[in-house]
Amino acid sequence: MKYFVVFVFAACAAAERLENTYLPPNSAQSAGGSGNFLHTPFKATPAAQAQLYNAPNRGAAGYSGPTAAPIAILRLNNDNNGDGTYNFDFETENHISQQESGQLRNAGGEEAVVAQGSYSFTAPDGQIYTVNYVADENGFQPQGAHIPTAPPVPAEILKMKNNKGDKKKKKKTNINEKERRRMRIR
């Protein structure tokens, strides 16, 4: 026991202190703040940060963000009445648009939002795709000419289903006949 206590004491004395340091990404100043709210215990250069985290060195500027110009919003309407009903629509300059309206519905004792709307976009091949949808207690139900549908059920499977139904009816009939026979015996 003495050796165990000595061993634990020696292990605690030899253990190093755990440093809780957080190094913000290089883009922290451009991510919506002034950059003065994140202070680290020490200043590290981008090269030192890359070495710490095995990240590629992007130079002193750090991550510069997306290179494409932002897409302009041509129209944006958003009406929320506060009573559970809402309506919004938007359109962008790259021909993406969406319209949706919704209302609060009491479905089986629980309140749920029921929404209906549509969205459309232009594909890279130039074709415009439109999806109309309803979202309610039955889930999201999209409809569109380009959305694949399930193939029709083959006739053989329909025939098998119908035969099963006939067999169930026959079994019920047989049970009724047995019951009748038993009742006659009494």
Contacts in CASP RR format, 6 or more apart in sequence:
PFRMAT RR
TARGET T0000
AUTHOR 0000-0000-0000
METHOD contacts of the structure
MODEL  1
MKYFVVFVFAACAAAERLENTYLPPNSAQSAGGSGNFLHTPFKATPAAQA
QLYNAPNRGAAGYSGPTAAPIAILRLNNDNNGDGTYNFDFETENHISQQE
SGQLRNAGGEEAVVAQGSYSFTAPDGQIYTVNYVADENGFQPQGAHIPTA
PPVPAEILKMKNNKGDKKKKKKTNINEKERRRMRIR
19 41 0 8 1.000
21 40 0 8 1.000
21 41 0 8 1.000
21 42 0 8 1.000
22 38 0 8 1.000
22 40 0 8 1.000
23 40 0 8 1.000
23 44 0 8 1.000
23 49 0 8 1.000
23 52 0 8 1.000
23 53 0 8 1.000
24 35 0 8 1.000
24 38 0 8 1.000
24 40 0 8 1.000
25 31 0 8 1.000
25 63 0 8 1.000
26 46 0 8 1.000
26 49 0 8 1.000
26 58 0 8 1.000
26 61 0 8 1.000
26 62 0 8 1.000
26 63 0 8 1.000
27 62 0 8 1.000
27 63 0 8 1.000
27 65 0 8 1.000
28 35 0 8 1.000
28 38 0 8 1.000
29 35 0 8 1.000
30 65 0 8 1.000
44 52 0 8 1.000
45 60 0 8 1.000
46 57 0 8 1.000
46 58 0 8 1.000
46 59 0 8 1.000
46 60 0 8 1.000
46 62 0 8 1.000
47 57 0 8 1.000
47 59 0 8 1.000
49 55 0 8 1.000
50 56 0 8 1.000
50 57 0 8 1.000
50 58 0 8 1.000
58 64 0 8 1.000
71 92 0 8 1.000
71 93 0 8 1.000
71 94 0 8 1.000
72 92 0 8 1.000
72 93 0 8 1.000
73 90 0 8 1.000
73 91 0 8 1.000
73 92 0 8 1.000
73 93 0 8 1.000
74 91 0 8 1.000
74 92 0 8 1.000
74 93 0 8 1.000
75 89 0 8 1.000
75 90 0 8 1.000
75 91 0 8 1.000
76 88 0 8 1.000
76 89 0 8 1.000
76 90 0 8 1.000
77 87 0 8 1.000
77 88 0 8 1.000
77 89 0 8 1.000
77 90 0 8 1.000
78 86 0 8 1.000
78 87 0 8 1.000
78 88 0 8 1.000
79 86 0 8 1.000
79 87 0 8 1.000
79 88 0 8 1.000
80 86 0 8 1.000
83 104 0 8 1.000
84 102 0 8 1.000
84 103 0 8 1.000
84 104 0 8 1.000
84 113 0 8 1.000
85 101 0 8 1.000
85 102 0 8 1.000
85 103 0 8 1.000
85 104 0 8 1.000
86 100 0 8 1.000
86 101 0 8 1.000
86 102 0 8 1.000
86 103 0 8 1.000
87 100 0 8 1.000
87 101 0 8 1.000
87 102 0 8 1.000
88 98 0 8 1.000
88 99 0 8 1.000
88 100 0 8 1.000
88 101 0 8 1.000
89 97 0 8 1.000
89 98 0 8 1.000
89 99 0 8 1.000
89 100 0 8 1.000
90 97 0 8 1.000
90 98 0 8 1.000
91 97 0 8 1.000
94 122 0 8 1.000
95 120 0 8 1.000
95 121 0 8 1.000
95 122 0 8 1.000
95 128 0 8 1.000
96 119 0 8 1.000
96 120 0 8 1.000
96 121 0 8 1.000
96 122 0 8 1.000
97 119 0 8 1.000
97 120 0 8 1.000
97 121 0 8 1.000
98 117 0 8 1.000
98 118 0 8 1.000
98 119 0 8 1.000
98 120 0 8 1.000
99 117 0 8 1.000
99 118 0 8 1.000
99 119 0 8 1.000
100 115 0 8 1.000
100 116 0 8 1.000
100 117 0 8 1.000
100 118 0 8 1.000
101 115 0 8 1.000
101 116 0 8 1.000
101 117 0 8 1.000
102 113 0 8 1.000
102 114 0 8 1.000
102 115 0 8 1.000
102 116 0 8 1.000
103 113 0 8 1.000
103 114 0 8 1.000
104 111 0 8 1.000
104 112 0 8 1.000
104 113 0 8 1.000
104 114 0 8 1.000
105 111 0 8 1.000
105 112 0 8 1.000
105 113 0 8 1.000
105 114 0 8 1.000
105 136 0 8 1.000
105 137 0 8 1.000
106 112 0 8 1.000
107 136 0 8 1.000
107 137 0 8 1.000
112 136 0 8 1.000
112 137 0 8 1.000
113 135 0 8 1.000
114 134 0 8 1.000
114 135 0 8 1.000
114 136 0 8 1.000
114 137 0 8 1.000
115 133 0 8 1.000
115 134 0 8 1.000
115 135 0 8 1.000
115 136 0 8 1.000
116 132 0 8 1.000
116 133 0 8 1.000
116 134 0 8 1.000
116 135 0 8 1.000
117 132 0 8 1.000
117 133 0 8 1.000
117 134 0 8 1.000
118 130 0 8 1.000
118 131 0 8 1.000
118 132 0 8 1.000
118 133 0 8 1.000
119 130 0 8 1.000
119 131 0 8 1.000
119 133 0 8 1.000
120 128 0 8 1.000
120 129 0 8 1.000
120 130 0 8 1.000
120 131 0 8 1.000
121 128 0 8 1.000
121 129 0 8 1.000
122 128 0 8 1.000
122 129 0 8 1.000
123 129 0 8 1.000
129 144 0 8 1.000
129 146 0 8 1.000
130 144 0 8 1.000
130 145 0 8 1.000
131 142 0 8 1.000
131 143 0 8 1.000
131 144 0 8 1.000
131 147 0 8 1.000
132 142 0 8 1.000
132 143 0 8 1.000
132 144 0 8 1.000
133 140 0 8 1.000
133 141 0 8 1.000
133 142 0 8 1.000
133 143 0 8 1.000
134 140 0 8 1.000
134 141 0 8 1.000
135 141 0 8 1.000
END
